[in-house]
Amino acid sequence: MTHFGSNTLHVSLVALPDAVISTLAGILDVMNGAALMGLGDAKAQPPFQIDIVGERAGPLPLASGVPIEVQKSIDDIESTDIVIVPSVLLASGGWQKGRYPRLVAWLQRMHARGAMLCSACSGVFLLAETGIFDGKDATVHFGYADAFTTLYPSVTVHPERVLVISGLREELVCSGASTTWHDMVLYLTARHAGATTAQAVARMFALQWHQDGLAPYIVFEGKSDHGDGEVLSAQQWLAQHFSVAKPVEEMIKRSKLAERTFKRRFTAATGIAPLEYTQRLRIEDAKRRLERTDASIDEISWRVGYEDPAFFRRLFKRTTGMAPGAYRKRFCIPEFARS
């Protein structure tokens, strides 16, 4: 049997109108898992006591319209051990700062009184309003990374990372895209209740750590809103012809620009050099072929423009963090799900 420690930590799980119910409810259930599933000594205190907190107690409709019961108002909480902001749904206009001044002030007070501040996915948008993350590292859903950087340029974000722990006391914890909240909850469980308890919870809920990071999930989309027509024309050509031999040389010829000028303008406009841009397009095409076809890795290497399969394998792993075969196993549609 797993034995809990003698001290139960108080967890404040923040409910706000933008919150995603699946993340909030999932965090609640998994952090309660050790107690609910009887994983520990029945006589021992559970590792966490979790309250759903918000600006006021009572029912609160979340982003999907489904209501959840806020158990405690933040006005009634003088201190807490861990605060978790679940993922929030960003509307078409993006995150609007300044809508939750009472929550932001409460988060600042809780941190000043020793609380850990944790976010799942896009929940870091709210935490960043406190200013506590300025000059520190964080992660956020890769689809929101640009928007986050625009709003909070003082925070260094790593969207490819599953979990980022920062702060002088390691009290600032962020998880990345979507279900990486699993990793955050397992980390908190291991940190405060022990590795054995975390492993038992992971087995009970069939959770897996995202040990390969999030790079395999990120789809490369080259920047195109840069305003350089010459570079945009080259990008459009390359999107259809990336597999040809020496595509960078061909782009330069088509542009009628000097080689140095073309490379400088391309890098300035897109943020990456032409050769790396070409490689990213080729790897994206290879990913789709691995996901959707039964073609051999050597054939896919040739199809996307690489005659040396060994070089292709090295480049693929360097770019995605996974070998091509492992990527196919992870992302291909299972046989039973194919029509």
Secondary structure as UniProt FT lines:
FT   STRAND          9..14
FT   TURN            17..18
FT   HELIX           21..31
FT   HELIX           33..36
FT   TURN            37..38
FT   TURN            42..43
FT   STRAND          48..54
FT   STRAND          58..61
FT   TURN            63..64
FT   STRAND          67..70
FT   STRAND          72..73
FT   HELIX           74..76
FT   STRAND          82..85
FT   TURN            92..93
FT   TURN            97..98
FT   HELIX           101..112
FT   TURN            113..114
FT   STRAND          116..120
FT   HELIX           121..123
FT   HELIX           124..128
FT   TURN            129..130
FT   TURN            132..135
FT   STRAND          137..138
FT   HELIX           142..144
FT   HELIX           145..151
FT   TURN            153..154
FT   STRAND          156..157
FT   TURN            159..160
FT   STRAND          163..166
FT   TURN            168..169
FT   STRAND          172..175
FT   HELIX           178..180
FT   HELIX           181..193
FT   HELIX           195..205
FT   TURN            211..212
FT   HELIX           215..217
FT   HELIX           229..241
FT   TURN            242..243
FT   HELIX           247..255
FT   HELIX           259..270
FT   HELIX           274..292
FT   HELIX           297..304
FT   HELIX           309..320
FT   HELIX           324..331
FT   HELIX           335..337
//
